[in-house]
Amino acid sequence: MNAPTKQRIMKILIVDDEHLARERLQRHLYDIDSSIKSIEAENGLAALEQSQQHNLDIVLLDIRMPGMDGIETASKLAELETPPAIIFTT
């Protein structure tokens, strides 16, 4: 008899400078699958920090943010050894 395989939990980073936008995306993810681990960041720099702490599968990324915008953030995330999939949510 085969041992049951452990299901891997998907990790998704939500990056947006607007709290309400992050909250709305959180609700949508929960509605899709309540086992998804979602992490939040309010800007590009925080997103890069989170990417070093977590092995992310997907980044939901706003384009227009103060400081490091979504395009620059995506460019830096793409340089990771195992880059996450990026979905722009602007």
Helices and strands as residue ranges (DSSP letters): E 11-15, H 19-32, E 37-41, H 44-53, E 58-61, H 70-78, E 85-88
